[in-house]
Amino acid sequence: MIGRVIDDDMFGVCRRLKSIDDGYFVFLNYKTGKFEVHNRNDAPHTLCLVLQYDVLDERTVRHVLYTRAERARETLERMERENARLDAERRHRTIQKLAAAF
């Protein structure tokens, strides 16, 4: 990997990530230009996620908290509820179109 570890930043994001899990560290990947969050405790594969933001700020901390493994069940349940809602809407629209056609 070509880049550098970010130890400190203006908004204290790196420090806040370490307070969530002491293994977290931020890496700026020069090849992609993206910030990455890694966890030393997950060696040899330390990459946890690639950030979609160009700066380290509160969104980074929220995204890391949101994507933690402890939340996997909750996230999956929310996705299933949302998919069921979308499916019901799709069926309703289809029925409405069929009814309008007759």
Backbone atoms as SQL, in Angstrom:
CREATE TABLE atoms (id INTEGER PRIMARY KEY, chain TEXT, resi INTEGER, resn TEXT, atom TEXT, x REAL, y REAL, z REAL);
INSERT INTO atoms VALUES
  (1, 'A', 1, 'MET', 'N', 0.836, -1.177, 0.000),
  (2, 'A', 1, 'MET', 'CA', 0.000, 0.000, 0.000),
  (3, 'A', 1, 'MET', 'C', 0.880, 1.239, 0.000),
  (4, 'A', 2, 'ILE', 'N', 0.507, 2.150, -0.826),
  (5, 'A', 2, 'ILE', 'CA', 1.234, 3.411, -0.891),
  (6, 'A', 2, 'ILE', 'C', 0.348, 4.478, -0.260),
  (7, 'A', 3, 'GLY', 'N', 0.865, 5.112, 0.777),
  (8, 'A', 3, 'GLY', 'CA', 0.108, 6.134, 1.481),
  (9, 'A', 3, 'GLY', 'C', 0.744, 6.398, 2.827),
  (10, 'A', 4, 'ARG', 'N', -0.079, 6.920, 3.730),
  (11, 'A', 4, 'ARG', 'CA', 0.448, 7.178, 5.067),
  (12, 'A', 4, 'ARG', 'C', -0.654, 7.055, 6.104),
  (13, 'A', 5, 'VAL', 'N', -0.228, 6.721, 7.298),
  (14, 'A', 5, 'VAL', 'CA', -1.143, 6.646, 8.430),
  (15, 'A', 5, 'VAL', 'C', -1.375, 8.063, 8.941),
  (16, 'A', 6, 'ILE', 'N', -2.615, 8.401, 9.192),
  (17, 'A', 6, 'ILE', 'CA', -2.974, 9.701, 9.747),
  (18, 'A', 6, 'ILE', 'C', -3.116, 9.513, 11.255),
  (19, 'A', 7, 'ASP', 'N', -2.229, 10.120, 12.015),
  (20, 'A', 7, 'ASP', 'CA', -2.244, 9.972, 13.473),
  (21, 'A', 7, 'ASP', 'C', -3.078, 11.026, 14.177),
  (22, 'A', 8, 'ASP', 'N', -3.185, 12.188, 13.563),
  (23, 'A', 8, 'ASP', 'CA', -3.909, 13.283, 14.195),
  (24, 'A', 8, 'ASP', 'C', -4.550, 14.133, 13.103),
  (25, 'A', 9, 'ASP', 'N', -5.649, 14.751, 13.444),
  (26, 'A', 9, 'ASP', 'CA', -6.342, 15.591, 12.474),
  (27, 'A', 9, 'ASP', 'C', -6.999, 16.752, 13.205),
  (28, 'A', 10, 'MET', 'N', -7.441, 17.726, 12.455),
  (29, 'A', 10, 'MET', 'CA', -7.977, 18.957, 13.017),
  (30, 'A', 10, 'MET', 'C', -9.214, 18.727, 13.892),
  (31, 'A', 11, 'PHE', 'N', -10.065, 17.773, 13.524),
  (32, 'A', 11, 'PHE', 'CA', -11.308, 17.558, 14.252),
  (33, 'A', 11, 'PHE', 'C', -11.222, 16.430, 15.284),
  (34, 'A', 12, 'GLY', 'N', -10.029, 15.841, 15.453),
  (35, 'A', 12, 'GLY', 'CA', -9.858, 14.786, 16.444),
  (36, 'A', 12, 'GLY', 'C', -10.525, 13.475, 16.070),
  (37, 'A', 13, 'VAL', 'N', -10.756, 13.252, 14.787),
  (38, 'A', 13, 'VAL', 'CA', -11.423, 12.031, 14.330),
  (39, 'A', 13, 'VAL', 'C', -10.588, 10.805, 14.679),
  (40, 'A', 14, 'CYS', 'N', -9.299, 10.855, 14.435),
  (41, 'A', 14, 'CYS', 'CA', -8.436, 9.695, 14.725),
  (42, 'A', 14, 'CYS', 'C', -8.500, 9.339, 16.204),
  (43, 'A', 15, 'ARG', 'N', -8.465, 10.328, 17.063),
  (44, 'A', 15, 'ARG', 'CA', -8.552, 10.103, 18.512),
  (45, 'A', 15, 'ARG', 'C', -9.911, 9.504, 18.879),
  (46, 'A', 16, 'ARG', 'N', -10.966, 10.006, 18.265),
  (47, 'A', 16, 'ARG', 'CA', -12.312, 9.511, 18.559),
  (48, 'A', 16, 'ARG', 'C', -12.488, 8.066, 18.085),
  (49, 'A', 17, 'LEU', 'N', -11.882, 7.735, 16.943),
  (50, 'A', 17, 'LEU', 'CA', -11.955, 6.352, 16.462),
  (51, 'A', 17, 'LEU', 'C', -11.231, 5.414, 17.426),
  (52, 'A', 18, 'LYS', 'N', -10.093, 5.852, 17.934),
  (53, 'A', 18, 'LYS', 'CA', -9.357, 5.033, 18.910),
  (54, 'A', 18, 'LYS', 'C', -10.161, 4.846, 20.190),
  (55, 'A', 19, 'SER', 'N', -11.014, 5.810, 20.541),
  (56, 'A', 19, 'SER', 'CA', -11.838, 5.646, 21.739),
  (57, 'A', 19, 'SER', 'C', -12.944, 4.608, 21.508),
  (58, 'A', 20, 'ILE', 'N', -13.327, 4.403, 20.259),
  (59, 'A', 20, 'ILE', 'CA', -14.304, 3.368, 19.924),
  (60, 'A', 20, 'ILE', 'C', -13.636, 1.999, 19.984),
  (61, 'A', 21, 'ASP', 'N', -12.451, 1.903, 19.377),
  (62, 'A', 21, 'ASP', 'CA', -11.678, 0.657, 19.365),
  (63, 'A', 21, 'ASP', 'C', -10.216, 1.058, 19.240),
  (64, 'A', 22, 'ASP', 'N', -9.400, 0.639, 20.181),
  (65, 'A', 22, 'ASP', 'CA', -7.999, 1.084, 20.188),
  (66, 'A', 22, 'ASP', 'C', -7.189, 0.554, 19.008),
  (67, 'A', 23, 'GLY', 'N', -7.735, -0.374, 18.250),
  (68, 'A', 23, 'GLY', 'CA', -7.037, -0.900, 17.077),
  (69, 'A', 23, 'GLY', 'C', -7.262, -0.078, 15.813),
  (70, 'A', 24, 'TYR', 'N', -8.239, 0.816, 15.832),
  (71, 'A', 24, 'TYR', 'CA', -8.537, 1.614, 14.640),
  (72, 'A', 24, 'TYR', 'C', -7.404, 2.578, 14.310),
  (73, 'A', 25, 'PHE', 'N', -7.151, 2.724, 13.014),
  (74, 'A', 25, 'PHE', 'CA', -6.276, 3.790, 12.530),
  (75, 'A', 25, 'PHE', 'C', -6.736, 4.200, 11.144),
  (76, 'A', 26, 'VAL', 'N', -6.427, 5.442, 10.781),
  (77, 'A', 26, 'VAL', 'CA', -6.825, 5.991, 9.483),
  (78, 'A', 26, 'VAL', 'C', -5.605, 5.986, 8.574),
  (79, 'A', 27, 'PHE', 'N', -5.831, 5.560, 7.345),
  (80, 'A', 27, 'PHE', 'CA', -4.769, 5.487, 6.347),
  (81, 'A', 27, 'PHE', 'C', -5.221, 6.273, 5.122),
  (82, 'A', 28, 'LEU', 'N', -4.372, 7.167, 4.626),
  (83, 'A', 28, 'LEU', 'CA', -4.653, 7.883, 3.385),
  (84, 'A', 28, 'LEU', 'C', -3.963, 7.124, 2.263),
  (85, 'A', 29, 'ASN', 'N', -4.754, 6.515, 1.404),
  (86, 'A', 29, 'ASN', 'CA', -4.228, 5.729, 0.297),
  (87, 'A', 29, 'ASN', 'C', -3.914, 6.678, -0.855),
  (88, 'A', 30, 'TYR', 'N', -2.625, 6.813, -1.184),
  (89, 'A', 30, 'TYR', 'CA', -2.225, 7.741, -2.237),
  (90, 'A', 30, 'TYR', 'C', -2.694, 7.278, -3.614),
  (91, 'A', 31, 'LYS', 'N', -2.779, 5.975, -3.810),
  (92, 'A', 31, 'LYS', 'CA', -3.176, 5.448, -5.113),
  (93, 'A', 31, 'LYS', 'C', -4.633, 5.797, -5.436),
  (94, 'A', 32, 'THR', 'N', -5.517, 5.656, -4.448),
  (95, 'A', 32, 'THR', 'CA', -6.941, 5.933, -4.673),
  (96, 'A', 32, 'THR', 'C', -7.346, 7.340, -4.254),
  (97, 'A', 33, 'GLY', 'N', -6.532, 7.968, -3.402),
  (98, 'A', 33, 'GLY', 'CA', -6.869, 9.277, -2.873),
  (99, 'A', 33, 'GLY', 'C', -7.949, 9.233, -1.805),
  (100, 'A', 34, 'LYS', 'N', -8.238, 8.041, -1.285),
  (101, 'A', 34, 'LYS', 'CA', -9.309, 7.856, -0.305),
  (102, 'A', 34, 'LYS', 'C', -8.733, 7.592, 1.085),
  (103, 'A', 35, 'PHE', 'N', -9.500, 8.017, 2.096),
  (104, 'A', 35, 'PHE', 'CA', -9.182, 7.659, 3.469),
  (105, 'A', 35, 'PHE', 'C', -9.736, 6.266, 3.728),
  (106, 'A', 36, 'GLU', 'N', -8.984, 5.471, 4.456),
  (107, 'A', 36, 'GLU', 'CA', -9.410, 4.127, 4.822),
  (108, 'A', 36, 'GLU', 'C', -9.326, 3.979, 6.332),
  (109, 'A', 37, 'VAL', 'N', -10.249, 3.241, 6.892),
  (110, 'A', 37, 'VAL', 'CA', -10.196, 2.926, 8.317),
  (111, 'A', 37, 'VAL', 'C', -9.759, 1.467, 8.426),
  (112, 'A', 38, 'HIS', 'N', -8.718, 1.253, 9.197),
  (113, 'A', 38, 'HIS', 'CA', -8.166, -0.090, 9.409),
  (114, 'A', 38, 'HIS', 'C', -8.248, -0.412, 10.897),
  (115, 'A', 39, 'ASN', 'N', -8.117, -1.700, 11.214),
  (116, 'A', 39, 'ASN', 'CA', -8.075, -2.128, 12.611),
  (117, 'A', 39, 'ASN', 'C', -6.908, -3.086, 12.786),
  (118, 'A', 40, 'ARG', 'N', -5.930, -2.661, 13.574),
  (119, 'A', 40, 'ARG', 'CA', -4.740, -3.481, 13.820),
  (120, 'A', 40, 'ARG', 'C', -5.096, -4.832, 14.441),
  (121, 'A', 41, 'ASN', 'N', -6.197, -4.873, 15.157),
  (122, 'A', 41, 'ASN', 'CA', -6.603, -6.102, 15.833),
  (123, 'A', 41, 'ASN', 'C', -7.144, -7.153, 14.878),
  (124, 'A', 42, 'ASP', 'N', -7.380, -6.785, 13.614),
  (125, 'A', 42, 'ASP', 'CA', -7.906, -7.720, 12.626),
  (126, 'A', 42, 'ASP', 'C', -6.828, -8.209, 11.665),
  (127, 'A', 43, 'ALA', 'N', -5.560, -8.178, 12.086),
  (128, 'A', 43, 'ALA', 'CA', -4.443, -8.574, 11.232),
  (129, 'A', 43, 'ALA', 'C', -4.649, -10.016, 10.778),
  (130, 'A', 44, 'PRO', 'N', -4.227, -10.398, 9.604),
  (131, 'A', 44, 'PRO', 'CA', -3.415, -9.651, 8.640),
  (132, 'A', 44, 'PRO', 'C', -4.230, -8.747, 7.715),
  (133, 'A', 45, 'HIS', 'N', -5.550, -8.899, 7.713),
  (134, 'A', 45, 'HIS', 'CA', -6.392, -8.062, 6.851),
  (135, 'A', 45, 'HIS', 'C', -7.013, -6.965, 7.704),
  (136, 'A', 46, 'THR', 'N', -6.393, -5.809, 7.679),
  (137, 'A', 46, 'THR', 'CA', -6.781, -4.751, 8.612),
  (138, 'A', 46, 'THR', 'C', -7.841, -3.804, 8.074),
  (139, 'A', 47, 'LEU', 'N', -8.088, -3.798, 6.759),
  (140, 'A', 47, 'LEU', 'CA', -9.026, -2.839, 6.179),
  (141, 'A', 47, 'LEU', 'C', -10.443, -3.105, 6.674),
  (142, 'A', 48, 'CYS', 'N', -11.069, -2.090, 7.241),
  (143, 'A', 48, 'CYS', 'CA', -12.465, -2.172, 7.697),
  (144, 'A', 48, 'CYS', 'C', -13.394, -1.528, 6.685),
  (145, 'A', 49, 'LEU', 'N', -13.034, -0.320, 6.238),
  (146, 'A', 49, 'LEU', 'CA', -13.873, 0.357, 5.253),
  (147, 'A', 49, 'LEU', 'C', -13.112, 1.484, 4.590),
  (148, 'A', 50, 'VAL', 'N', -13.566, 1.809, 3.389),
  (149, 'A', 50, 'VAL', 'CA', -13.019, 2.938, 2.641),
  (150, 'A', 50, 'VAL', 'C', -14.042, 4.061, 2.764),
  (151, 'A', 51, 'LEU', 'N', -13.576, 5.220, 3.181),
  (152, 'A', 51, 'LEU', 'CA', -14.485, 6.343, 3.409),
  (153, 'A', 51, 'LEU', 'C', -14.839, 7.028, 2.101),
  (154, 'A', 52, 'GLN', 'N', -16.059, 7.479, 2.010),
  (155, 'A', 52, 'GLN', 'CA', -16.521, 8.174, 0.811),
  (156, 'A', 52, 'GLN', 'C', -16.327, 9.674, 0.908),
  (157, 'A', 53, 'TYR', 'N', -15.746, 10.130, 2.008),
  (158, 'A', 53, 'TYR', 'CA', -15.586, 11.562, 2.252),
  (159, 'A', 53, 'TYR', 'C', -14.158, 12.009, 1.941),
  (160, 'A', 54, 'ASP', 'N', -14.017, 13.242, 1.481),
  (161, 'A', 54, 'ASP', 'CA', -12.701, 13.788, 1.139),
  (162, 'A', 54, 'ASP', 'C', -11.978, 14.361, 2.350),
  (163, 'A', 55, 'VAL', 'N', -12.706, 14.531, 3.466),
  (164, 'A', 55, 'VAL', 'CA', -12.114, 15.062, 4.690),
  (165, 'A', 55, 'VAL', 'C', -12.532, 14.179, 5.860),
  (166, 'A', 56, 'LEU', 'N', -11.735, 14.224, 6.918),
  (167, 'A', 56, 'LEU', 'CA', -12.092, 13.509, 8.140),
  (168, 'A', 56, 'LEU', 'C', -12.919, 14.447, 9.003),
  (169, 'A', 57, 'ASP', 'N', -14.149, 14.056, 9.291),
  (170, 'A', 57, 'ASP', 'CA', -15.013, 14.875, 10.124),
  (171, 'A', 57, 'ASP', 'C', -16.016, 13.973, 10.846),
  (172, 'A', 58, 'GLU', 'N', -17.038, 14.570, 11.427),
  (173, 'A', 58, 'GLU', 'CA', -18.037, 13.832, 12.208),
  (174, 'A', 58, 'GLU', 'C', -18.675, 12.702, 11.415),
  (175, 'A', 59, 'ARG', 'N', -18.839, 12.880, 10.118),
  (176, 'A', 59, 'ARG', 'CA', -19.426, 11.831, 9.283),
  (177, 'A', 59, 'ARG', 'C', -18.604, 10.554, 9.346),
  (178, 'A', 60, 'THR', 'N', -17.291, 10.701, 9.435),
  (179, 'A', 60, 'THR', 'CA', -16.411, 9.539, 9.521),
  (180, 'A', 60, 'THR', 'C', -16.719, 8.735, 10.771),
  (181, 'A', 61, 'VAL', 'N', -16.803, 9.394, 11.900),
  (182, 'A', 61, 'VAL', 'CA', -17.079, 8.715, 13.173),
  (183, 'A', 61, 'VAL', 'C', -18.443, 8.035, 13.112),
  (184, 'A', 62, 'ARG', 'N', -19.438, 8.739, 12.616),
  (185, 'A', 62, 'ARG', 'CA', -20.787, 8.161, 12.512),
  (186, 'A', 62, 'ARG', 'C', -20.805, 6.950, 11.596),
  (187, 'A', 63, 'HIS', 'N', -20.089, 7.038, 10.482),
  (188, 'A', 63, 'HIS', 'CA', -20.058, 5.922, 9.527),
  (189, 'A', 63, 'HIS', 'C', -19.375, 4.700, 10.145),
  (190, 'A', 64, 'VAL', 'N', -18.306, 4.917, 10.864),
  (191, 'A', 64, 'VAL', 'CA', -17.619, 3.794, 11.523),
  (192, 'A', 64, 'VAL', 'C', -18.535, 3.151, 12.559),
  (193, 'A', 65, 'LEU', 'N', -19.204, 3.963, 13.355),
  (194, 'A', 65, 'LEU', 'CA', -20.135, 3.416, 14.347),
  (195, 'A', 65, 'LEU', 'C', -21.271, 2.654, 13.666),
  (196, 'A', 66, 'TYR', 'N', -21.757, 3.179, 12.560),
  (197, 'A', 66, 'TYR', 'CA', -22.874, 2.580, 11.837),
  (198, 'A', 66, 'TYR', 'C', -22.500, 1.223, 11.244),
  (199, 'A', 67, 'THR', 'N', -21.258, 1.073, 10.812),
  (200, 'A', 67, 'THR', 'CA', -20.846, -0.146, 10.107),
  (201, 'A', 67, 'THR', 'C', -20.178, -1.185, 10.995),
  (202, 'A', 68, 'ARG', 'N', -20.121, -0.957, 12.292),
  (203, 'A', 68, 'ARG', 'CA', -19.472, -1.927, 13.186),
  (204, 'A', 68, 'ARG', 'C', -20.196, -3.267, 13.159),
  (205, 'A', 69, 'ALA', 'N', -19.458, -4.343, 13.327),
  (206, 'A', 69, 'ALA', 'CA', -20.001, -5.699, 13.277),
  (207, 'A', 69, 'ALA', 'C', -21.113, -5.909, 14.299),
  (208, 'A', 70, 'GLU', 'N', -21.030, -5.245, 15.439),
  (209, 'A', 70, 'GLU', 'CA', -22.041, -5.396, 16.479),
  (210, 'A', 70, 'GLU', 'C', -23.423, -4.965, 16.001),
  (211, 'A', 71, 'ARG', 'N', -23.461, -4.147, 14.966),
  (212, 'A', 71, 'ARG', 'CA', -24.736, -3.638, 14.448),
  (213, 'A', 71, 'ARG', 'C', -25.236, -4.428, 13.254),
  (214, 'A', 72, 'ALA', 'N', -24.571, -5.511, 12.880),
  (215, 'A', 72, 'ALA', 'CA', -24.915, -6.248, 11.666),
  (216, 'A', 72, 'ALA', 'C', -26.359, -6.739, 11.682),
  (217, 'A', 73, 'ARG', 'N', -26.803, -7.319, 12.786),
  (218, 'A', 73, 'ARG', 'CA', -28.173, -7.839, 12.856),
  (219, 'A', 73, 'ARG', 'C', -29.187, -6.702, 12.680),
  (220, 'A', 74, 'GLU', 'N', -28.968, -5.607, 13.400),
  (221, 'A', 74, 'GLU', 'CA', -29.865, -4.453, 13.311),
  (222, 'A', 74, 'GLU', 'C', -29.913, -3.907, 11.886),
  (223, 'A', 75, 'THR', 'N', -28.758, -3.803, 11.252),
  (224, 'A', 75, 'THR', 'CA', -28.684, -3.293, 9.886),
  (225, 'A', 75, 'THR', 'C', -29.409, -4.222, 8.928),
  (226, 'A', 76, 'LEU', 'N', -29.199, -5.519, 9.071),
  (227, 'A', 76, 'LEU', 'CA', -29.867, -6.490, 8.208),
  (228, 'A', 76, 'LEU', 'C', -31.383, -6.431, 8.377),
  (229, 'A', 77, 'GLU', 'N', -31.854, -6.338, 9.618),
  (230, 'A', 77, 'GLU', 'CA', -33.296, -6.244, 9.865),
  (231, 'A', 77, 'GLU', 'C', -33.885, -4.980, 9.245),
  (232, 'A', 78, 'ARG', 'N', -33.171, -3.863, 9.355),
  (233, 'A', 78, 'ARG', 'CA', -33.641, -2.611, 8.773),
  (234, 'A', 78, 'ARG', 'C', -33.710, -2.730, 7.251),
  (235, 'A', 79, 'MET', 'N', -32.712, -3.354, 6.650),
  (236, 'A', 79, 'MET', 'CA', -32.703, -3.543, 5.205),
  (237, 'A', 79, 'MET', 'C', -33.871, -4.430, 4.770),
  (238, 'A', 80, 'GLU', 'N', -34.146, -5.494, 5.528),
  (239, 'A', 80, 'GLU', 'CA', -35.249, -6.388, 5.185),
  (240, 'A', 80, 'GLU', 'C', -36.593, -5.664, 5.291),
  (241, 'A', 81, 'ARG', 'N', -36.759, -4.838, 6.333),
  (242, 'A', 81, 'ARG', 'CA', -38.000, -4.060, 6.462),
  (243, 'A', 81, 'ARG', 'C', -38.164, -3.100, 5.291),
  (244, 'A', 82, 'GLU', 'N', -37.089, -2.426, 4.938),
  (245, 'A', 82, 'GLU', 'CA', -37.138, -1.468, 3.827),
  (246, 'A', 82, 'GLU', 'C', -37.438, -2.185, 2.513),
  (247, 'A', 83, 'ASN', 'N', -36.814, -3.333, 2.280),
  (248, 'A', 83, 'ASN', 'CA', -37.079, -4.093, 1.059),
  (249, 'A', 83, 'ASN', 'C', -38.525, -4.565, 1.009),
  (250, 'A', 84, 'ALA', 'N', -39.079, -5.006, 2.144),
  (251, 'A', 84, 'ALA', 'CA', -40.482, -5.427, 2.195),
  (252, 'A', 84, 'ALA', 'C', -41.404, -4.250, 1.887),
  (253, 'A', 85, 'ARG', 'N', -41.087, -3.080, 2.431),
  (254, 'A', 85, 'ARG', 'CA', -41.889, -1.887, 2.166),
  (255, 'A', 85, 'ARG', 'C', -41.852, -1.532, 0.682),
  (256, 'A', 86, 'LEU', 'N', -40.663, -1.558, 0.085),
  (257, 'A', 86, 'LEU', 'CA', -40.530, -1.248, -1.334),
  (258, 'A', 86, 'LEU', 'C', -41.270, -2.261, -2.196),
  (259, 'A', 87, 'ASP', 'N', -41.199, -3.531, -1.811),
  (260, 'A', 87, 'ASP', 'CA', -41.895, -4.582, -2.546),
  (261, 'A', 87, 'ASP', 'C', -43.408, -4.365, -2.483),
  (262, 'A', 88, 'ALA', 'N', -43.919, -4.012, -1.314),
  (263, 'A', 88, 'ALA', 'CA', -45.351, -3.748, -1.161),
  (264, 'A', 88, 'ALA', 'C', -45.773, -2.556, -2.013),
  (265, 'A', 89, 'GLU', 'N', -44.967, -1.514, -2.023),
  (266, 'A', 89, 'GLU', 'CA', -45.268, -0.348, -2.866),
  (267, 'A', 89, 'GLU', 'C', -45.287, -0.726, -4.336),
  (268, 'A', 90, 'ARG', 'N', -44.327, -1.526, -4.752),
  (269, 'A', 90, 'ARG', 'CA', -44.233, -1.957, -6.147),
  (270, 'A', 90, 'ARG', 'C', -45.479, -2.761, -6.541),
  (271, 'A', 91, 'ARG', 'N', -45.884, -3.688, -5.656),
  (272, 'A', 91, 'ARG', 'CA', -47.086, -4.484, -5.922),
  (273, 'A', 91, 'ARG', 'C', -48.319, -3.588, -5.998),
  (274, 'A', 92, 'HIS', 'N', -48.416, -2.625, -5.092),
  (275, 'A', 92, 'HIS', 'CA', -49.562, -1.714, -5.081),
  (276, 'A', 92, 'HIS', 'C', -49.635, -0.915, -6.380),
  (277, 'A', 93, 'ARG', 'N', -48.500, -0.402, -6.843),
  (278, 'A', 93, 'ARG', 'CA', -48.477, 0.358, -8.097),
  (279, 'A', 93, 'ARG', 'C', -48.872, -0.529, -9.282),
  (280, 'A', 94, 'THR', 'N', -48.410, -1.769, -9.279),
  (281, 'A', 94, 'THR', 'CA', -48.747, -2.690, -10.360),
  (282, 'A', 94, 'THR', 'C', -50.237, -2.969, -10.385),
  (283, 'A', 95, 'ILE', 'N', -50.819, -3.197, -9.220),
  (284, 'A', 95, 'ILE', 'CA', -52.266, -3.438, -9.127),
  (285, 'A', 95, 'ILE', 'C', -53.035, -2.211, -9.594),
  (286, 'A', 96, 'GLN', 'N', -52.566, -1.024, -9.203),
  (287, 'A', 96, 'GLN', 'CA', -53.222, 0.218, -9.618),
  (288, 'A', 96, 'GLN', 'C', -53.185, 0.368, -11.155),
  (289, 'A', 97, 'LYS', 'N', -52.053, 0.047, -11.752),
  (290, 'A', 97, 'LYS', 'CA', -51.919, 0.140, -13.207),
  (291, 'A', 97, 'LYS', 'C', -52.835, -0.859, -13.892),
  (292, 'A', 98, 'LEU', 'N', -52.906, -2.069, -13.364),
  (293, 'A', 98, 'LEU', 'CA', -53.782, -3.088, -13.958),
  (294, 'A', 98, 'LEU', 'C', -55.243, -2.680, -13.827),
  (295, 'A', 99, 'ALA', 'N', -55.619, -2.142, -12.669),
  (296, 'A', 99, 'ALA', 'CA', -56.985, -1.705, -12.457),
  (297, 'A', 99, 'ALA', 'C', -57.353, -0.559, -13.397),
  (298, 'A', 100, 'ALA', 'N', -56.412, 0.334, -13.628),
  (299, 'A', 100, 'ALA', 'CA', -56.654, 1.465, -14.513),
  (300, 'A', 100, 'ALA', 'C', -56.781, 1.006, -15.974),
  (301, 'A', 101, 'ALA', 'N', -56.095, -0.072, -16.316),
  (302, 'A', 101, 'ALA', 'CA', -56.135, -0.573, -17.675),
  (303, 'A', 101, 'ALA', 'C', -57.473, -1.229, -17.993),
  (304, 'A', 102, 'PHE', 'N', -58.155, -1.759, -16.981),
  (305, 'A', 102, 'PHE', 'CA', -59.452, -2.414, -17.210),
  (306, 'A', 102, 'PHE', 'C', -60.510, -1.461, -16.948);
